[in-house]
C-alpha cells in the first residue's frame, strides 16, 4: 500500500515539475506514472554504479557532481519514454532538482503518516 501511494505521489510530482518548469513536459498522468517507475528503476540500478564510477569527481566537487548524475538520469528517462520530454541538460538539471525536492517532501509526509 505504502509503495503504491508513494508511486502515485511521485507521478503527481512529475506533473508538478512539468507545470512549474516549461523545459519539462508530461502528456498525461499515465505517462507520469511510467516515467516515475522508470526513473525509480534507474535510480535503484544505475545511479549507484554512476556514483561509484564518478567518486573522485564527486569528492573533488564536494558532492555537487551528484546533481549532474541526477540530471543525466532524469534526461535518460525522458529520452526513453514518449510523452515525457526534457528540453536539454539545463532543463533536466532544474527538473531533477524540483523532482528531488518533491520526493523529499513526499518521503517526509509518508514517514509521518505511515511510520517506519
Secondary structure, 3 states (H helix, E strand, C coil): CHHHHHHHHHHHHHHHHHHHCCCEEECCHHHHHHHHHHHHHHHHHHHHHHHHHCHHHHHHCCCCHHHHHHHHHHHHHHHHCCCEEECCHHHHHHHHHHHHHHHHHHHHHHHHHHCC
